[in-house]
């Protein structure tokens, strides 16, 4: 059983099991859940929808994984999504013939710059001023909505510039284009955290900030840049969200996304106490969240009960990840091997 | 002093924490109208004993009597109701409330369902007057000095039912005048019949204020003495767990010759006029350590000896840039510099192993390999990443050199014993190829074999030309390893000993003798 033990010890194991169980459930109980169709050379189906609809949360979860690894939190990402969407929408403009006001790449770049500045603001409050992360990012959670509204003049801006739809609605090699954006961002993040010492530094700051300082790591700078990066990820997510619905709604875009993204990170095995982080785990976590949502709709659960079902599943998955619970659970069957 | 029945009596108190026997069969007596000090080194069990008395911890066995009746407080509040009151080191008052509000918080006098401000202010003024303090009680607490805040904290626990007053390190943030002011208050309360338990690390203050001393060592009861009948030197010996007569001159003499031999070796290897690696001139920080001078040569092991709280760690923190000095200069290899952070100290060739391995040293969830290479990686910067192969090479070499007992450098560091974790800390700094190494209590809490190995390493390093600052509570170890010893007392460097004077007795006499 050695291989089994080393397998269960892998952090990615439990999130994958949870995702697998959800999928199995759908295989038996949701008709046509796994049916794929090919229309005009593109793949369609529930599974593809999960990937496509899950992209914005997955993008947020990339940045949040690093923030949470430093023992921090960023609850402003939903608002940054709205700001990013608002900026890109206003710069492209609602011309009915689809003629963009400014070139689309410039508009996108501007939205990302604004998002990065939002991240810097958070990073400055947390790292330089020393505010508690929840409070520091709460400011932008609230104020960000206002900024998004001001950006779009408190209106819903509709876009008709066709090329911009590629991000959220387009297809590449038969798959949704947004999946490639997620893959690209994850790959880039893995490279900059694991091919340099940044990942190790982030983990050590999260595990023991004092020891990290005494070891000569500049924790403040590191934390600042991690929040900045989180802002960037939220900006990318905002572009995808805006492109998917071809509109920007300062009031409603990205509302509650921060909670789903935090959930995805935690389900993926990164502890809220900081320390070791698992980017791929977070992606699996985001897929769990999205599969759950899709399943609930596909299953026809009434909306008033949907949230309760979601909470219930999350609760079970979280319990499964708790070492204490697992040893308690196994202990009930008389197996004592996990006791210390 | 009236030697009548004690007001508090603790008999054969035992308390075990997982893996540590914090108290074994400790006795303690507290008398009315006396100031009683508990003395002991780190881990002696002082704070555990006090926490049992105040209901924070429950003893595993043993009996507590208050005025002859057995008590078993299960919370600080329960202890308070019995008349046992504590004023903690960090004054936990509300700075933005008035003095009167602070004194009566939670038990404000009421009239017709609202707070009776007039009565509250009058009563607060009365209580403070009992302490000989006349201040405007309606002003916010933040407008007064820390000394006054301390008195307000005392006033708050003084009501008619108070029998015992516990003062936990009340003087640590006060200056000399303020201490005197506080002592006046303590003496007055003592004369009024209160039993006072005074906890401090300051030796001189213990002698100024206390009538009776209980000494603890490693969780055991050493003895209870009248202060006037216990010379300082003897107190220090007892805290270290030795009898004065025990000092065997030939043994310490041999240890000293060891050190001398090493010093000679070091001097021979590097030329007699060894280069000065680190120099402090009038370096100090208010409230932390008084200005001091220090010289560390190539191949030197400079011992810092002193009791707990004497300022050893504070000195180390200044030298490594953890705290910033507010006066004086640091010279590294003859060049005047400012060490604004541990990072800048590290870049200039310093290394520092903290005494608090768990909270300031190890990264519990990281592997041994990662723990070892982290400082070197920080020195190189994030983007000159050591490949895993290179990391393994460095880690494995140091694991071998320092004889760290682990099957695999990829195991988590928390699986190692304390002694091996300490060696990993040492390895972390050796990996950075430092020229100056500051080791704060590297031998604390590890077994005898590991202690000897660590000390052997220190001597080896100095032979290779490192300058080492070695801090330890065990004077014997300091003498064995060091070429010179700086003696600290009450947050100041008081002397530097070398050659013939460098003996355990010499250090103790220096500490006992004052300036």
Interface residues (C-beta under 8 A of the other chain):
Chain A: X195 X196 X197 X198 X200 X201 X203 X204 X207 X208 X210 X211 X212 X213 X214 X215 X216 X217 X218 X275 X276
Chain B: X320 X322 X341 X342 X343 X345 X346 X347 X352 X354 X359 X360 X361 X362 X363 X364 X365 X366 X370 X374 X375 X377 X378 X379 X380 X381 X382 X383 X385 X386 X428
